[in-house]
Amino acid sequence: MAETTAKKQVKFDASIYGKVTPEIAKTRRSTPGVSLISPPPHHDIYSIEDLKQLIYDLKCANPRAGISVKLVSEVGVGIVAAGVAKAKAEHILISGHGGGTGAAKWNSIKNAGLPWELGLAESHQTLVLNDLRGNVVLQTDGQVRTAFDVAVGVLLGAESFTLATVPLITMGCIMMRKCHLNTCPVGIATQDEELRKKFQGAPEHVINFFYYLINDLRNIMAKLGFRTIDEMIGHSEKLKLREDRSTKNCNIDLSPILTPAHTIRPGVATRFQKKQDHKLHIRLDNKLIDEAEITLEKGLPVTIDANIVNTDRAVGTTLSYRISKKFGEKGLPQDTIVVNLKGNAGQSFGAFLTSGVTFHLEGDANDYVGKGLSGGRLIIKPPKDSSEGFKSNENCIIGNVAFYGATGGTAFISGVAGDRFAVRNSGATLVVEKIKGNNAFEYMTRGRAVVLSQLESDNAFAGCSGGIIYVLVSDYQEFISRINAESVELSQLSDPVEIAFVKNLIEEHHQLTGSELANRILKNFNYYLGGFVKVLPVEYKRILKLEEEQQQQLKRVESERYLQSFHRTDPEADVTNGDLKKVHHTSIRQTKHEPKILDLEDTIADKQFEQKKVEKLDKVRGFMKYKQQHEIYRSPKTRTRDWKELSKSISKSEAKLQTARCMDCGVPFCQSDTGCPISNVIPKFNELVFQDQWQTALEKLSETNNFPEFTGRVCPAPCQGSCTLGIIDDPVGIKSIERLIIDNAFEQGWIKPNPPKYRTGKSIAIIGSGPAGLACADQLNKAGHSVTVYERSDRPGGLLMYGIPNMKLDKSIVQRRVDLLSDEGINFITNTQVDDLTELQQQNDAVILAIGSTIPRDLKIPGRDLKNIDFAMTLLTNNTQALLDDYLPEIRSKIQGKKVIVIGGGDTGNDCIGTATRHGASSVINFELLPQPPMERAKDNPWPQWPRIFRIDYGHSEVQEHYGRDPREYCILSKEFIGDDEGNVKAIRTIRVEWNKTESGVWQMMEISGSEEIFEADLVLLSMGFVGPELSELKVEKTSRGCIPTISNSSYKVPKENNLFTAGDCRRGQSLIVWGIQEGRQCAREVDLFLEGNSKLAGNGGIEKRDFNLLEELATHIE
């Protein structure tokens, strides 16, 4: 056990590396812990010729591979595509602006090109026009998701497609767009072992998706009359313009992209037919492979002599491919294959040269020497017969872009190098006598380099993040004036180990190349030593220091562990009698040294000081470190003695902990159609709370929610049900944060009456003061209209005042908001029943019905006319009325000591349970017709839908505490109410049911014979929902669902009425408070548009919609 513990203690701490873990660094040939910077592609490609050379290099590196070139869909991309086809590319990918993870910067997304359809059509037409289409496969991507997208792509000229987004989603991707942070919560785009355990994808999911996609595509092809994709390619005449074009796009002429390419130049290939000819059969590499046959078969060493000319390109690349294929990534031992070459090497000499191959070149080489060097050795020196007085350090021997992206190996260059030397060097060791080109050592991540002369390179070391460069400097001021020192620091050589390393490299350089410059430096090395400047990247130095400190710490722990092995675990275990007294001797002086008694002031904690001591929260990985926290309910044993609220708001520190768990998702499902109905901008106010910007958070919350003090208490929080974190853990406590924001605002005095500065002169009547009515009134009042709200009860608030018990929503909070609205200019008229709309419609510019859905669903079974059978809402309304008017004992007398059965679940049923428990019922039972929900989501209830799972609400826990059991009885059907001789209900006859799904997927209820049971009951409360608004006196039509109709689903205007509107449950049916607020807000906007012609009231998500009236006016003048 001790050994195991010790081993754990000396484990190397990899957390110092952050995102760039050792695994990532190994893959990228970088340094763990050092940020990765991708060099722009123009560092090695400046023209089509450069691209052609790269394609040739890659083809030599793997002759069996197809070479694909990706082009961004832009105007003129067709000309580029033609050049790429001439450069012998085998695939051309036209990428649209809509692809990628979205983890890029905003400026990258804004300038990411055009839709793929435009670029694809232009490229296909241009390739056909130049008779190049038959040699390339044309591919496209950029949010290609459906069979329709694929069909359009084929008709525009593509024969290959890249689909990424939808297959990723089928594997479980949720479009977090945090791929760059290594915090993917579903374990797809992450290297974190804990997060990778969360991955739930399977190959079958992707297979099924493509199966359905192809079947859909086959249906489309059949409708168009095509049997194969080949027949279909390029027939853009099958595409036609949509008829539902809008004002913004009605004048776009699509005829250029819909012109079939085969009509532009008939008779030429319009799809891929023939592979590109790279002429790989006439190369110097073929000779090298033939002569190295014994090495490739048995690994035996061989030496090859050959001449080389400047048309010999990528020499050694295919030889390295054959070695890697046979012997793996490690290749062969050094100098297994030695190739002695004479002459002028062409481009990409020694590209991707692998371990075990050494090239000695006597002559010079063109651009791209040692590109991607992968362990091989390159020695390049001037010819032996060079003219007398020839100075290698003054003559160019290799071209530009040498050792671009090298990952290993060594090179000794006896001469001058050109531009962009060793860009993105990731592990090679290089010695060069002089560099006269700019941008040397840019983006270098690993490796070593020695420059034996003054570095004449502007902007050298830009973006350099790793590796070390040693430069022999003759003019230090000129040196520092030309380089880019932003990411590096300069120092002299002082470490003996480094000095020996540099000297050995120079000696090896002299030995292999016969360099006179190297010889001169070695003869007087101590003199030249002072001129060497060590260029060390700052971030690389930091990581080296951290690793050294950890290594020292590991050594100390190992030493301590070793020394502890000699210590006795119990010093008194073997003491003799003589030593015993010494061990247990106690002096009276020792008893005097007791702890001092603290002053009273010192024992009281300083809250501000304690808050400052709180650890800095981790926002990036907070969802992994911290747990969900929400309001703690008071004990169910004691809270049933009163009608006070169940809980208080969480603390600010707890709220910050919750906001640290918010992942700021790229696609925030918490505010989507399955999340918050009013589209609260949840990630934004979470971030503001995390930054302690409470007033700004209030402003952001108030943009979308008129009454967060209500939703923060009684909303079931669909936002939390669709929270991304809920997939792998408990969701963020959004509801608790929302409640604290508004409660804190009232406490700080930030919520004050703010009447509109100007009035429009328009009057509006709103019937009903529930959530929809209040929200609508608030919005219209802000727009400057005069609003009057009519309420039939004695207090405004509707459902908020009388439908929800006080322990869930204190009525003083409702009254506080009503008073605030009244102070802002809204007129409330209570105790008023509106039965005729004619007068109101004549006196007001608009009338809004927000009367809710108040007709309760009845249970018409035998015995329904017995006494003490009532609707749940009747009890809740009477109970709140009695509480506010102080006659609660009267309600208690009707429930105390009685056996109460609540038929129906939901919030209303739970409220009845809690109310009956507080009034001292002798027993409380809750009937639910449906089966008990599962503890976790069922397969037919995927995220981000509202999770239909088993929950224990406040009423259930109170019954459990007081009566010893959960009150719910599932799968039970009431068949008959049984009464006594006086007509009072005394029992309910029931039967158990079971639910089975038919082959068509419909659930059917079946009664279970022999399961009849009788439950005693003195009071029965019916809580089975509501069927619609009370419209008996109002002359308004009803829909088949019993609701007030509107001219469309998205409208709030009542048909056949000039100025009548409706919102809330009376329009959409029984729903949540948050939906009522949403209905009221959007109805207010439509009324404002109706009255003023335009509106500045916000739409969904607090977004103010743009006005296209001017565009539409201009469009009417265009034929």
C-alpha positions, 0 to 999 in steps of 0.5 A: 500500500505504501509503495502504491501511494509513493508511486502516485506521489511521483507521477508527472503532472501533465496538467502544466501543458494545458490544451497541447497535451503530450499526445497532441504535441506528438501528433503535431510534432510540437512541444507539449504546453506550447500553443500551436500556430498554423502557418498561412499556406502562402509560405510555400505556395505562391503560384500554380507552379508551386502548387503543381510542385506540391502535388508532384511531391505528394504523389511521389510520397504516396503514388497510390494516393489521390491528391485533392485540392480544396478551393474556397467558393469565390468569384473567379474560382473557376479559373483557379480550378482550371489551373489546379486541374492543369497542375495535375490535381486528381480531386478538386474540392469546392468548399462553401462558406457554411462549413466548419465547426464554427470555432473560428474567429468571427473575421474568419467566418465573415470572410469564408467565401460564398455558397458552394452552389455558386463556386461549384457551377462556375468551376464545372463550367470552366473545366468543361469549357477548357476540356479539363473536366474529364481528368478530375473528380469535382467535389463540394462541401459546406453544410451538405445535409440532405438528399436534396442538397446532394441532388442539387450538387450533382446537377451543378456538376459534382460527383463527390460530396463531403458530409460532416455536420450531420454524420457528426450529429448522428454520433452525438455532436451537439454543435458546441463549437468548443472543439478548440478548447478540448472541452467537448462534453460528449467526448467527440472533439477532445483528448480528455480521458474523462470526457471521452468516456461520455461518447455514446456514438456507434457506427450503426448510427452513421450507417443508418443516416447514409442509408436513408440519405441514399434512399431519398436521393434515389427517389429524387433521381427517379423523379428526374428520370436518371438511373445513375449519378454519372447520367445526372452530372451537370444537367442543371437544366433540371433545376428551376427557380423557387416561386416563394422568393422574397423581396430581398432575392426576387431580382437575382438572376440565376441563369449563369449558374443554371446554364448546362456546361455541355451546351457551352462546349458540346462533345467534351467530357463533363465528368471524370473519365481518365486519371492524370498522368504524373509521368512517375515512370521517368524519374531518378527515384526509380533507379535508386529504388532498383539499386536499393532492392536488397535494402528494401527486401532484407534491410542490408546497407547499400551505397549508390552513385548517380548524377542529377540534373535540375529536372530531377524533382522530389528525389528520394521521396518515393524511395522513402515511401517504400522504406516506410511502407516496409519498415514503418515510421522509424525507418532504417538505421543511419546511413543504411542507404547512402546516395552520392550525387553530383550535379544540379538537383531540381525542386524538392530535393530530399523531400520527406526523406526518411530515417536511414537514407543519407544524400551527399550532393556535390553541387547545388539544389533548387527550392524546397530542399528537405521539405518535410524531412522525416529523419534522413540526412542531407549534406550539400556542398559545392563541387570540389572543382570550384574555382580558386577563391570560391567562398561557400558562405557567399554563394547561394547553394540551395533555393527558397523554402528549404526544410519547410515542415521538417519533422526530423533528421539532420542537414548540413548546408555548406553555402547560402540559403534563400527565403523562408528557411526552416519555416515550421521546422518541427524537429530537424537539426540544421547547420547552414553557413548563411541565410540571405532570405527573409522570414527564416525560422518562422513558426518553428516548433521544435528542432535545433539550428546553427547559422555560421554567419550574420543572419540577413533575414527580415522578420526572422523568428516570427511566430517561432514557438519552439526549438532553439536557434544559434546564430553567429552574429558579427553586427548585433545591432543590425541583427536585432533590427531585422528580426521579429523578437516578439515571441523570442528572447536573445541570450549568449551561450553560457551552458557548457552542455549547449556549448559542447552541442554547438561545437560538435555540430560545427565539427560534424559540418566541417567533417562532412562538407569540408567547410572552410568557414567551419574550420576557421571557427573551430580553430579559434572557437573561444574567440567566436563563442562570444558572437553566438546568440541563442534565440529561445522562444519565450513560451518554449522557455517557460515549458522547459522551466516548468518541466525542470521544476517538476523533475526536481520535485520528483527527485526530491520525492524519490529521495525522501521516500528512499530515506524514509525506508530507513526510519522506524515507523514507531520510535517507542516500539523497542525502548528499554526500561531505562529509556521508558522514563525518558520517553514518557517524562512530562514536565509541569512547564509543558502544561503551561504552554496552552493556546491563548484565548482569542478576543471576541472580535477575532472569532467573528469571520470577516465575510468580505475577506472570506469572499476574497479568499474564494478560489478563482473559478475555472470557466472553461472546465467548470462544468467538469469541476463544479456540481449543480446548486439550487435553492434549498427547500426548508424542511418538509417537517416544519414548512407545512406549519406555515404558508411562507415560500419554500426557499430563498434565493441562492447566494451570489457565490453559489450563482457564480459557481453555477455560471462557471458551469455554463459552457457558452455553447455555440448552439445554445439549446437552452434558448431554442424551441425546446428550451426557453419559450421567451428566448432568454439570452441565457449564456449572456446573462450567465457570463455577466453574473460570472463577471459580477456585472449584476446590473448589466445582467438584469438589463439583459434578462429584462430584454426578454422577460418582463417578470423574472421574479415569477418564472424564477420561482414557478417555471418548470425550467424547460431551459434546464431540460434542454441544457447541453450539460444535461446530457452528461451531468446535472444541467446548469441551475438557470432558474436559480440564477434568474431568480437571484438576478431579479431579487438582487435588483429589487433589493438594490433598488434598481427596479423603479417605475419608468413611465413612457416619456411620450404617449401615442394617444391610442387606447387599448383594453386588455381583458384578463390580468394573468401572465399573458395580460400583464406582459402584453400590458407592460409591452404596450405601455412601454410603446406609449399606448394607454392601457387598461386591464380588466380583471373579474377577481378582486385583485389583479394577477389572475393565475399568478394571484389565485392559481398558485399557492403562496408557498410557491409564489408569495402574493406580495411579490405579485402585488409588488409587480402590479403596483410597479405597472400601475405606477408606470401608467397602466390602469387596473379595473378589478371586480369587472366581468366583461360579457360584451365586447362591443362597447370596448371595441368602440371605445378603444383602438384595440381590445385583447382577450387574455382570459386564460384557459379556465374551464376544468376537465371533468370526470363524468363517472357514476357518483359525480354528483356526490358532495365534496367532489370539487375541482382543484383550482376551486380549492386553490383559489379559495385557499389563497383568497382566505389567506389574503383576507384572513379567514383560513380556518374556514378552509382548514375545517373542510379538510382537516382530518379528512381522507383526500384523494387528488385525481390527476398529477401535474403542478396543480395536483401537486399544489393540492397535495401540499395544500391538503397536507398543510390543512391537516388531512388524515391521508393524501393520495394522488391518482395518475392514469399514466405509468410511472416515468422512468428515472432516466430519459427513455429512448423516445424522449431524447435530449433536448426534449423536455425530460419526462422522468420521475420527479419528487416535487415539494408536495410529494416530499411533504406527504412522504414526511408526514404520512410515510409514503409517496402519495402517487398511485400510477396506472389507476383508473377511477370507475365510480364515486361511492357515497353515503346515505347523506350524499357525501363521497366516501370512496372511489372504485378503481381498476388498474390499467396497463399501457401497450404500444401498437405496431403503429406506435400508438399507446393504448390503455388496457384495463387489468381484470381482477385489479379492482380496488376501493380507496376511501375518500372524504374529499376528492379534488379533480386536477385533470387540466383545462379544456379552454376559455370561458366564452359563453357570454362573449360572442367569439368563435371557438376552434375544435380545441376550444380555443379562440381562433386567429387568422394564422398560427403566427398571428394574434388577431381574431378573424372577422374582427377589426381590432380584436386580438387574443393571447395566452392560454385562451389562444394556445391552450393550457400551458406554462406561465413562461408561454403566457409571457411570450404570448403577451409580448408577441401579441403586443408587438402585433398590436403595435404594428397594427396601430402604428404601422411599425414597431420597436417592441422586441421579437423573440430573443429581444431582437428588434426586427428590421423594416423592409418597407422601403425594399418592398416599395422599390420592388413594386416598380420592377417588372 
